[in-house]
Amino acid sequence: MKDILKANIAMVAVIIIWGISYVSIKVTVAEIPPITMALIRFAIASLILGIMIRRVEPQTKLDKSDLPKMFLGGIFGITIYFIFENIGVKLTTATNAVLIVSVVPIITITLDVLFFHGRISLIKLAGVTIALVGSYLAVTANGKVELNSAHFVGNILMIAAMLSWAFFTLINRTLQEKYSGFFLTTYQTIFGTLCFIPLSLIEYKEWALFSLIAFVNILFQAIFCSCIAYLLYNYALKRLDVALTTIYLNLIPVVGVLSGYLILKETVLPIQLIGGIITILAILIINFELGALRRTFSDKSHTLNSK
């Protein structure tokens, strides 16, 4: 149970860091082209993780048979995801971007059922539905999603980013029994960063010196969002059900709205806070089901061992 508690705490830290990241990205892409920004961010993260992995897990090696899956994880979880997200955030609003994060549970659980023969119980389905309602209230209560051309394209790219993230989550499930979350994060970050290099050349005409504020934001994204949060996410993913971890991601819009209020001085309405409470309720529902399943399994094991 202690591991489960730690995993839940890890997911809380993850959603706080990633929730704030949308404001940080919005500030940064105003000065630095989206793909170039991603390259700088993940080059820094790759360096940090590369140094750390040699000290923490010097004996762990990547099996050649796992190379394709590890590379795919880097492409879906790093390269494709952040290209779509950075461009999407630049074109749309930060509020719209965090709203679209709400589709992650539907996409991930659907893919889990289609490709990994996962099962979805009524409780999980209820939890996902409640979480979506909570997220919707949290980020859309103060206005409508604009559908002019730039915002529309940005919204579509954000949806594509969420689809890529769902594939990344499911790909990692097949690797987590063999490798630590730290190892996965390091190698997938490195692979994803390498793919940014040729793609960033598309933006070379937009390259220019940027401000200290932009650099500080990149450092925050590299150290906290790309290193610390990824490690915590992989730690939690290995110990929690995929439905629960994706439910947690629905709190990212709540954090996004709150960070917008605190940093950008945006208005937060009472109904938005209610939406956050509803999302927390969904997480408690999923945790209740997982706890019941573990108790049942433990009781059965105790019965078998006593025979």
C-alpha positions as CSV (number, residue, x, y, z in Angstrom):
1,M,0.0,0.0,0.0
2,K,2.9,2.4,0.6
3,D,4.0,2.0,-3.0
4,I,0.5,2.8,-4.1
5,L,0.5,5.9,-2.0
6,K,3.9,7.0,-3.3
7,A,2.7,6.4,-6.8
8,N,-0.4,8.6,-6.2
9,I,1.8,11.4,-4.7
10,A,4.1,11.1,-7.8
11,M,1.1,11.6,-10.1
12,V,0.0,14.7,-8.1
13,A,3.5,16.2,-8.6
14,V,3.3,15.3,-12.3
15,I,0.1,17.0,-13.0
16,I,1.3,20.2,-11.1
17,I,4.5,20.4,-13.2
18,W,2.8,19.6,-16.5
19,G,-0.2,21.8,-15.7
20,I,2.1,24.8,-15.3
21,S,4.1,23.8,-18.5
22,Y,1.4,25.2,-20.8
23,V,1.8,28.7,-19.5
24,S,5.6,28.2,-19.8
25,I,5.4,26.9,-23.4
26,K,3.1,29.8,-24.4
27,V,5.6,32.3,-23.2
28,T,8.6,30.5,-24.8
29,V,7.1,29.9,-28.3
30,A,6.5,33.6,-28.6
31,E,10.3,34.0,-29.0
32,I,11.6,30.6,-30.2
33,P,10.2,28.5,-33.1
34,P,8.3,25.4,-31.7
35,I,10.5,22.6,-33.0
36,T,13.8,24.5,-32.2
37,M,12.5,25.1,-28.7
38,A,11.8,21.4,-28.3
39,L,15.3,20.5,-29.5
40,I,16.9,22.9,-27.0
41,R,14.7,21.7,-24.2
42,F,15.3,18.0,-24.8
43,A,19.0,18.3,-25.6
44,I,19.4,19.8,-22.1
45,A,17.2,17.0,-20.6
46,S,19.1,14.3,-22.5
47,L,22.4,15.6,-21.2
48,I,21.1,15.6,-17.6
49,L,19.5,12.1,-17.9
50,G,22.5,10.7,-19.7
51,I,24.8,11.7,-16.8
52,M,22.4,10.4,-14.2
53,I,21.7,7.0,-15.8
54,R,25.5,6.2,-15.8
55,R,25.6,6.7,-12.0
56,V,22.3,5.2,-11.1
57,E,22.1,2.2,-13.4
58,P,25.5,1.6,-14.9
59,Q,24.9,-2.1,-15.5
60,T,21.5,-1.8,-17.3
61,K,21.7,-2.3,-21.0
62,L,19.2,-2.0,-23.8
63,D,18.4,-5.3,-25.5
64,K,18.6,-5.1,-29.3
65,S,15.2,-6.8,-29.5
66,D,13.6,-3.8,-27.5
67,L,15.3,-1.1,-29.6
68,P,12.3,-0.7,-32.0
69,K,9.8,-0.3,-29.1
70,M,12.1,2.1,-27.3
71,F,12.6,4.2,-30.4
72,L,8.9,4.3,-31.1
73,G,8.3,5.4,-27.5
74,G,10.8,8.3,-28.1
75,I,9.0,9.2,-31.3
76,F,5.5,9.2,-29.9
77,G,6.2,10.4,-26.4
78,I,8.8,13.1,-27.3
79,T,9.2,14.0,-31.0
80,I,5.6,13.8,-32.4
81,Y,3.9,14.8,-29.2
82,F,6.0,18.0,-28.6
83,I,6.0,19.1,-32.2
84,F,2.2,18.9,-32.2
85,E,1.9,20.4,-28.7
86,N,4.3,23.3,-29.2
87,I,2.8,24.3,-32.5
88,G,-0.7,23.7,-31.2
89,V,-0.1,26.0,-28.1
90,K,1.4,28.7,-30.3
91,L,-1.7,28.7,-32.6
92,T,-4.4,28.2,-30.0
93,T,-4.9,29.5,-26.4
94,A,-3.3,27.9,-23.3
95,T,-6.9,27.3,-22.0
96,N,-7.9,25.5,-25.2
97,A,-4.7,23.4,-25.0
98,V,-5.3,22.2,-21.5
99,L,-8.9,21.5,-22.3
100,I,-8.0,19.1,-25.0
101,V,-5.8,17.1,-22.6
102,S,-9.2,15.8,-21.3
103,V,-9.5,13.4,-24.3
104,V,-6.5,11.4,-23.2
105,P,-8.5,8.9,-21.0
106,I,-10.9,8.1,-23.8
107,I,-8.1,7.6,-26.4
108,T,-5.8,5.6,-24.1
109,I,-8.5,3.3,-22.7
110,T,-9.9,2.8,-26.2
111,L,-6.5,1.8,-27.6
112,D,-5.9,-0.4,-24.5
113,V,-9.1,-2.3,-25.3
114,L,-8.5,-2.5,-29.1
115,F,-4.8,-3.4,-29.1
116,F,-4.0,-4.9,-25.7
117,H,-7.3,-6.6,-24.9
118,G,-7.8,-4.4,-21.9
119,R,-11.0,-4.5,-20.0
120,I,-13.0,-1.5,-18.8
121,S,-15.3,-1.9,-15.8
122,L,-18.4,0.1,-15.1
123,I,-16.5,1.9,-12.3
124,K,-13.7,2.8,-14.6
125,L,-16.1,4.1,-17.2
126,A,-18.0,6.1,-14.6
127,G,-14.6,7.5,-13.3
128,V,-13.6,8.6,-16.8
129,T,-16.9,10.2,-17.5
130,I,-16.9,12.1,-14.3
131,A,-13.3,13.2,-14.9
132,L,-14.2,14.5,-18.3
133,V,-17.2,16.5,-16.9
134,G,-14.9,17.9,-14.2
135,S,-12.2,18.9,-16.7
136,Y,-14.8,20.5,-19.0
137,L,-16.2,22.6,-16.2
138,A,-12.8,23.6,-15.0
139,V,-11.5,25.1,-18.3
140,T,-14.6,26.1,-20.3
141,A,-16.9,27.7,-17.8
142,N,-15.6,31.2,-18.6
143,G,-15.9,31.1,-22.3
144,K,-16.3,29.3,-25.6
145,V,-13.6,27.6,-27.6
146,E,-12.8,29.8,-30.5
147,L,-12.9,28.2,-34.0
148,N,-11.2,30.7,-36.2
149,S,-8.7,29.2,-38.6
150,A,-5.6,29.5,-36.4
151,H,-7.2,28.3,-33.2
152,F,-9.0,25.5,-35.1
153,V,-5.7,24.2,-36.5
154,G,-4.0,24.6,-33.1
155,N,-6.9,22.5,-31.5
156,I,-6.5,19.8,-34.1
157,L,-2.8,19.6,-33.4
158,M,-3.4,19.3,-29.7
159,I,-5.8,16.4,-30.3
160,A,-3.1,14.8,-32.5
161,A,-0.6,15.3,-29.6
162,M,-3.0,13.6,-27.2
163,L,-3.3,10.6,-29.6
164,S,0.5,10.4,-29.8
165,W,0.7,10.4,-26.0
166,A,-1.8,7.6,-25.7
167,F,0.3,5.4,-28.0
168,F,3.4,6.3,-26.0
169,T,1.6,5.3,-22.7
170,L,0.6,1.9,-24.2
171,I,4.0,1.2,-25.8
172,N,5.7,1.7,-22.4
173,R,3.4,-0.8,-20.7
174,T,5.2,-3.6,-22.7
175,L,8.6,-2.4,-21.5
176,Q,8.1,-1.6,-17.9
177,E,8.5,-5.1,-16.6
178,K,12.0,-5.2,-18.0
179,Y,13.3,-1.6,-17.5
180,S,13.0,1.0,-14.8
181,G,11.1,4.2,-15.4
182,F,14.4,6.1,-15.2
183,F,16.0,4.0,-17.9
184,L,12.9,4.3,-20.2
185,T,12.8,8.1,-19.7
186,T,16.5,8.5,-20.5
187,Y,16.6,6.4,-23.7
188,Q,13.3,7.6,-25.1
189,T,14.3,11.3,-24.4
190,I,17.6,10.7,-26.3
191,F,15.9,9.0,-29.2
192,G,13.2,11.7,-29.4
193,T,15.8,14.5,-29.3
194,L,17.8,13.0,-32.2
195,C,14.7,13.1,-34.3
196,F,14.3,16.8,-33.6
197,I,17.6,17.7,-35.1
198,P,16.8,17.3,-38.8
199,L,13.2,18.7,-38.3
200,S,14.5,21.8,-36.6
201,L,16.4,22.8,-39.7
202,I,13.0,23.7,-41.3
203,E,12.9,26.7,-38.9
204,Y,16.4,28.0,-39.5
205,K,15.2,31.2,-41.0
206,E,13.4,32.0,-37.7
207,W,16.5,31.4,-35.5
208,A,17.5,34.5,-33.4
209,L,18.8,35.3,-29.9
210,F,16.1,35.0,-27.2
211,S,15.6,36.6,-23.8
212,L,16.6,35.4,-20.4
213,I,13.0,34.8,-19.6
214,A,12.6,32.4,-22.5
215,F,15.8,30.6,-21.4
216,V,14.6,30.2,-17.8
217,N,11.3,28.8,-19.1
218,I,13.3,26.3,-21.3
219,L,15.3,25.2,-18.2
220,F,12.1,24.7,-16.3
221,Q,10.7,22.6,-19.1
222,A,13.9,20.6,-19.5
223,I,14.6,19.9,-15.8
224,F,11.2,19.7,-14.2
225,C,8.9,18.8,-17.1
226,S,11.2,16.5,-19.1
227,C,13.3,14.9,-16.4
228,I,11.6,15.0,-13.0
229,A,8.0,14.7,-14.2
230,Y,8.8,12.0,-16.7
231,L,10.6,9.9,-14.0
232,L,7.7,10.3,-11.7
233,Y,5.2,9.4,-14.4
234,N,7.0,6.2,-15.3
235,Y,7.3,5.4,-11.6
236,A,3.5,5.8,-11.2
237,L,2.6,4.1,-14.5
238,K,4.4,0.9,-13.3
239,R,2.4,0.8,-10.1
240,L,-1.0,2.2,-11.0
241,D,-3.7,1.0,-13.5
242,V,-3.5,2.7,-16.9
243,A,-7.1,4.1,-16.4
244,L,-6.1,5.7,-13.1
245,T,-3.0,7.4,-14.5
246,T,-4.9,8.8,-17.4
247,I,-7.7,10.0,-15.1
248,Y,-5.0,11.9,-13.1
249,L,-4.0,13.6,-16.4
250,N,-7.5,15.3,-16.3
251,L,-6.2,17.4,-13.4
252,I,-3.7,19.1,-15.7
253,P,-6.5,21.4,-17.1
254,V,-7.3,22.4,-13.5
255,V,-3.7,23.2,-12.8
256,G,-3.5,25.0,-16.1
257,V,-6.4,27.3,-15.2
258,L,-5.0,28.0,-11.7
259,S,-1.6,28.8,-13.1
260,G,-3.2,31.1,-15.6
261,Y,-4.9,32.8,-12.7
262,L,-1.8,33.1,-10.6
263,I,0.7,33.9,-13.3
264,L,-1.4,35.6,-16.0
265,K,-4.0,37.0,-13.7
266,E,-6.8,35.3,-15.5
267,T,-10.3,35.0,-13.8
268,V,-11.2,31.7,-12.1
269,L,-14.9,31.2,-11.5
270,P,-16.4,29.1,-8.7
271,I,-17.8,26.5,-11.1
272,Q,-14.2,25.9,-12.4
273,L,-13.2,25.0,-8.9
274,I,-16.1,22.7,-8.7
275,G,-14.9,21.0,-11.9
276,G,-11.5,20.4,-10.1
277,I,-13.3,18.8,-7.2
278,I,-15.3,16.6,-9.5
279,T,-12.1,15.4,-11.2
280,I,-10.6,14.5,-7.8
281,L,-13.7,12.5,-7.1
282,A,-13.1,10.5,-10.3
283,I,-9.6,9.6,-9.1
284,L,-10.9,8.5,-5.7
285,I,-13.5,6.3,-7.5
286,I,-10.8,4.5,-9.5
287,N,-8.6,4.2,-6.4
288,F,-11.5,2.6,-4.6
289,E,-11.9,-0.1,-7.3
290,L,-8.2,-0.8,-7.5
291,G,-8.1,-1.1,-3.7
292,A,-11.0,-3.6,-3.7
293,L,-9.3,-5.7,-6.4
294,R,-6.0,-5.8,-4.5
295,R,-7.8,-6.8,-1.3
296,T,-9.6,-9.6,-3.2
297,F,-6.4,-10.8,-4.7
298,S,-4.6,-10.7,-1.4
299,D,-7.4,-12.7,0.3
300,K,-7.3,-15.3,-2.4
301,S,-3.5,-15.6,-2.1
302,H,-3.8,-15.9,1.7
303,T,-6.4,-18.7,1.3
304,L,-4.3,-20.6,-1.2
305,N,-1.2,-20.3,1.0
306,S,-3.0,-21.6,4.0
307,K,-4.1,-24.8,2.3
